[in-house]
């Protein structure tokens, strides 16, 4: 089965192609549309003049629009990588979630919308056997270029519903905070841990601006209470907790 059995509207996208190298979906990638209206998002995602598309769009009232068959490669990830592999489009299914995005109108995602996202996502990950660690944000695979769906997206709730991972850190964290300009073994370990989870980070001992961007992207997904690019003890503990689950 290549497409969801959930109720949906069909609106064909113009831009798609075959998945390269015979790849099958092993990533579910979530976005927000970043558009002022749903109508503009639909125009953007279906127009042949715009080199973008997605497999599904979820309206604020929970309606699902199906645009590209899951067997095909939609154009939603752009320049991106995960686990050292480029062309995330060829290995992912993309869901766009209607929301104006960061700016004065960035807002919480409505209840009906999140219920629909959960139902659709659960259906996709079950049918394609997508591992929880590969339910990702656009910001995870394109740090510094994309920040969606952002800190208002309820990742923890999705994980409780069986979609993705959420770090469990029961004890208070009192470790050192690492920030831009720092260097040494602790920074090297942070780089190794981010790379082990899947982020595109090179080895090294310096906390540079690129590492700050990667930490910020990690926080947008897994530590939304404070997204500042500084690897405080809570951020480091959450990363370690995720790696512990990742290893099982």
Backbone torsions as a table, in degrees:
resi	resn	phi	psi	omega
1	UNK	NA	130.2	-173.9
2	UNK	-107.8	-10.8	-177.0
3	UNK	-138.6	158.1	-175.7
4	UNK	-65.2	148.6	174.2
5	UNK	-92.7	-0.6	178.5
6	UNK	-69.8	155.9	177.1
7	UNK	-61.5	134.4	179.1
8	UNK	-153.9	162.7	169.8
9	UNK	-98.0	146.2	177.3
10	UNK	-103.7	126.7	174.5
11	UNK	-142.5	102.7	-169.7
12	UNK	-68.6	133.5	171.8
13	UNK	-82.4	150.9	179.7
14	UNK	-85.8	-26.2	-172.0
15	UNK	-105.8	112.8	173.8
16	UNK	-168.6	166.6	175.5
17	UNK	-156.7	-173.7	180.0
18	UNK	-74.3	147.0	173.2
19	UNK	-66.2	134.8	-173.6
20	UNK	-78.2	141.9	176.0
21	UNK	66.3	20.0	179.7
22	UNK	68.4	20.4	-178.8
23	UNK	-67.6	147.5	174.9
24	UNK	-112.7	155.4	-176.7
25	UNK	-64.0	125.2	171.4
26	UNK	-129.6	9.2	175.5
27	UNK	-131.0	137.3	166.9
28	UNK	-107.6	120.2	-174.2
29	UNK	-114.5	124.0	-177.5
30	UNK	-107.3	138.5	-178.3
31	UNK	-131.3	163.2	155.7
32	UNK	-106.5	157.9	-175.8
33	UNK	-72.6	-32.5	-178.6
34	UNK	65.7	29.4	-178.4
35	UNK	-118.2	153.5	-178.5
36	UNK	-67.0	-27.7	-179.1
37	UNK	-139.9	159.8	175.0
38	UNK	-66.3	-35.3	-179.1
39	UNK	-62.0	-41.2	178.3
40	UNK	-66.4	-38.1	177.6
41	UNK	-61.5	-43.4	179.1
42	UNK	-62.4	-42.1	178.0
43	UNK	-62.4	-44.6	-178.4
44	UNK	-61.7	-42.1	-172.3
45	UNK	-83.8	-14.0	-178.5
46	UNK	-112.0	-14.6	-175.8
47	UNK	-70.9	136.3	175.2
48	UNK	-69.2	-19.5	-179.4
49	UNK	-80.2	-17.4	-179.3
50	UNK	-104.3	127.6	-175.1
51	UNK	-87.1	52.9	177.2
52	UNK	-139.7	156.6	174.8
53	UNK	-167.8	174.3	175.3
54	UNK	-151.8	169.5	177.2
55	UNK	-79.4	-40.9	-177.5
56	UNK	-140.4	150.0	169.7
57	UNK	-125.7	138.1	179.8
58	UNK	-116.8	118.5	178.9
59	UNK	-72.5	165.4	179.1
60	UNK	-65.6	-26.3	178.3
61	UNK	-89.5	7.5	175.4
62	UNK	94.8	-5.4	178.2
63	UNK	-67.2	139.6	-179.7
64	UNK	-107.7	130.8	174.9
65	UNK	-112.0	126.4	179.4
66	UNK	-100.3	127.1	-172.4
67	UNK	-121.0	-32.6	-178.7
68	UNK	-136.5	134.6	178.0
69	UNK	-61.9	145.5	-176.4
70	UNK	-64.9	-22.6	177.4
71	UNK	-69.5	-18.2	-173.4
72	UNK	-103.1	164.2	-176.6
73	UNK	-94.6	106.5	173.8
74	UNK	-82.8	160.5	-173.9
75	UNK	-107.6	77.9	-174.0
76	UNK	-122.1	-25.0	-173.9
77	UNK	-86.6	-29.3	-177.7
78	UNK	66.5	-153.0	178.1
79	UNK	-68.8	114.9	-170.5
80	UNK	-161.7	165.4	176.0
81	UNK	-158.2	156.2	174.6
82	UNK	-154.0	136.9	-179.5
83	UNK	55.0	34.6	176.6
84	UNK	78.9	10.8	-178.5
85	UNK	-120.0	131.5	176.3
86	UNK	-84.7	-173.0	179.6
87	UNK	54.7	58.6	177.4
88	UNK	-60.9	-28.5	179.4
89	UNK	-56.6	-36.7	-175.9
90	UNK	-74.0	-16.6	-177.3
91	UNK	-119.0	16.7	-174.4
92	UNK	-134.1	161.3	166.8
93	UNK	-113.6	128.8	-174.1
94	UNK	-107.9	130.5	174.6
95	UNK	-115.4	122.4	173.3
96	UNK	-96.9	132.8	-176.4
97	UNK	-115.4	121.7	-174.9
98	UNK	-63.2	119.5	176.6
99	UNK	-167.8	137.8	-177.9
100	UNK	-61.8	-22.4	178.8
101	UNK	86.0	-179.6	-175.2
102	UNK	-57.1	132.2	-173.8
103	UNK	144.5	-171.0	-175.8
104	UNK	-63.3	-23.1	-177.4
105	UNK	-102.8	4.7	177.5
106	UNK	-61.3	128.7	-173.0
107	UNK	-142.5	167.2	175.8
108	UNK	-62.2	152.2	179.6
109	UNK	-84.1	127.8	-175.0
110	UNK	-61.7	155.8	-177.6
111	UNK	-56.1	-49.3	-177.5
112	UNK	-62.7	-35.2	179.4
113	UNK	-66.5	-45.7	-179.4
114	UNK	-66.5	-38.1	176.0
115	UNK	-59.3	-41.8	179.4
116	UNK	-68.3	-41.0	178.3
117	UNK	-61.4	-42.6	179.3
118	UNK	-63.5	-47.0	-179.0
119	UNK	-61.6	-45.7	179.9
120	UNK	-65.2	-44.8	-178.6
121	UNK	-64.4	-43.1	178.6
122	UNK	-61.4	-40.5	178.4
123	UNK	-61.3	-43.9	-177.4
124	UNK	-67.9	-49.5	-175.7
125	UNK	-66.5	-32.0	178.4
126	UNK	-70.5	-44.4	-178.2
127	UNK	-68.3	-36.1	-177.7
128	UNK	-98.9	0.9	179.9
129	UNK	54.5	46.7	178.0
130	UNK	-80.2	125.6	-178.4
131	UNK	-65.2	144.4	179.3
132	UNK	-53.6	-34.4	-178.5
133	UNK	-70.1	-10.0	178.9
134	UNK	-108.5	20.9	166.5
135	UNK	-92.5	109.6	-164.6
136	UNK	-129.3	160.9	172.3
137	UNK	-92.7	154.0	173.4
138	UNK	-56.2	-36.3	179.5
139	UNK	-65.3	-25.3	178.2
140	UNK	-68.7	-40.5	-173.7
141	UNK	-93.7	-11.5	179.0
142	UNK	-136.6	56.9	-176.9
143	UNK	-62.3	138.3	-178.8
144	UNK	87.6	-24.2	178.3
145	UNK	-102.0	-34.4	-178.9
146	UNK	-132.0	146.8	-179.9
147	UNK	-128.8	15.1	-176.7
148	UNK	-97.0	156.7	1.8
149	UNK	-80.2	-0.3	169.4
150	UNK	89.3	178.5	-172.1
151	UNK	-72.1	-13.6	177.4
152	UNK	-85.5	-9.7	-179.4
153	UNK	-77.2	132.6	-171.3
154	UNK	-84.8	70.5	-179.2
155	UNK	-58.9	-38.6	-179.0
156	UNK	-61.3	-40.5	179.1
157	UNK	-64.5	-40.9	177.8
158	UNK	-61.5	-43.2	-179.5
159	UNK	-62.4	-39.9	177.5
160	UNK	-62.7	-27.0	179.6
161	UNK	-89.3	4.1	177.3
162	UNK	93.7	18.2	-179.8
163	UNK	-121.0	103.5	178.4
164	UNK	87.7	-174.1	-179.2
165	UNK	-115.8	153.8	171.0
166	UNK	-139.6	132.0	-175.6
167	UNK	-74.4	132.9	176.0
168	UNK	-103.9	114.8	-179.2
169	UNK	-126.0	88.4	-171.3
170	UNK	-73.2	-27.2	-174.7
171	UNK	-95.9	148.9	174.9
172	UNK	-58.7	146.0	-176.8
173	UNK	-106.3	127.5	-177.1
174	UNK	-130.3	23.9	-179.0
175	UNK	-78.2	-179.3	-178.8
176	UNK	-76.8	148.2	175.5
177	UNK	-93.2	130.6	176.4
178	UNK	-104.0	138.3	-177.3
179	UNK	-147.1	170.9	-175.1
180	UNK	-55.2	131.2	-177.3
181	UNK	103.1	-19.6	177.5
182	UNK	-72.3	160.4	176.8
183	UNK	-153.4	164.6	177.0
184	UNK	124.1	-174.2	-176.2
185	UNK	-59.4	-34.8	-179.2
186	UNK	-65.9	-36.8	177.3
187	UNK	-68.6	-40.8	177.0
188	UNK	-58.9	-42.4	179.8
189	UNK	-65.2	-39.9	178.0
190	UNK	-61.2	-44.2	178.0
191	UNK	-60.7	-44.7	179.1
192	UNK	-61.2	-41.3	-177.8
193	UNK	-67.8	-42.0	177.2
194	UNK	-62.8	-41.9	179.0
195	UNK	-66.0	-37.7	-179.7
196	UNK	-64.3	-31.1	178.4
197	UNK	-77.9	-28.4	177.8
198	UNK	140.1	-12.2	-176.8
199	UNK	-70.4	150.1	-178.7
200	UNK	-84.0	86.6	-177.5
201	UNK	-132.6	137.9	-178.8
202	UNK	-89.0	155.3	174.5
203	UNK	-62.9	156.4	178.5
204	UNK	160.8	171.9	-177.7
205	UNK	-116.5	5.1	-175.6
206	UNK	-110.9	135.2	175.3
207	UNK	-88.4	89.9	-176.6
208	UNK	-97.4	-175.8	-176.3
209	UNK	-65.8	-33.4	177.8
210	UNK	-64.1	-42.8	178.4
211	UNK	-64.9	-38.8	176.8
212	UNK	-59.5	-40.6	178.0
213	UNK	-63.7	-41.5	179.7
214	UNK	-66.5	-40.8	177.7
215	UNK	-63.9	-42.0	176.8
216	UNK	-59.0	-43.7	178.4
217	UNK	-62.9	-41.9	175.7
218	UNK	-59.2	-44.2	-178.6
219	UNK	-65.5	-36.5	178.0
220	UNK	-55.8	-33.4	-179.1
221	UNK	-91.6	-48.6	-166.4
222	UNK	-112.2	-3.9	177.0
223	UNK	-147.9	62.9	-171.7
224	UNK	-70.8	-12.9	-179.2
225	UNK	-64.5	-29.7	179.2
226	UNK	-150.7	108.7	-179.6
227	UNK	-114.0	99.4	-175.7
228	UNK	-135.9	3.4	178.6
229	UNK	77.7	2.9	177.3
230	UNK	-100.3	130.2	-178.3
231	UNK	-87.3	78.5	176.9
232	UNK	-74.0	178.9	-174.7
233	UNK	-62.4	-34.8	179.8
234	UNK	-67.2	-43.1	178.3
235	UNK	-61.5	-46.6	-180.0
236	UNK	-63.3	-38.9	-179.9
237	UNK	-67.3	-38.4	179.0
238	UNK	-67.0	-39.4	176.4
239	UNK	-62.7	-43.4	178.6
240	UNK	-62.9	-39.2	179.3
241	UNK	-64.5	-40.3	178.2
242	UNK	-65.4	-41.4	179.4
243	UNK	-64.0	-34.1	178.7
244	UNK	-64.1	-39.6	176.7
245	UNK	-71.9	-39.9	-179.1
246	UNK	-56.4	-35.8	-174.5
247	UNK	-77.6	-14.3	-176.1
248	UNK	-85.7	NA	NA
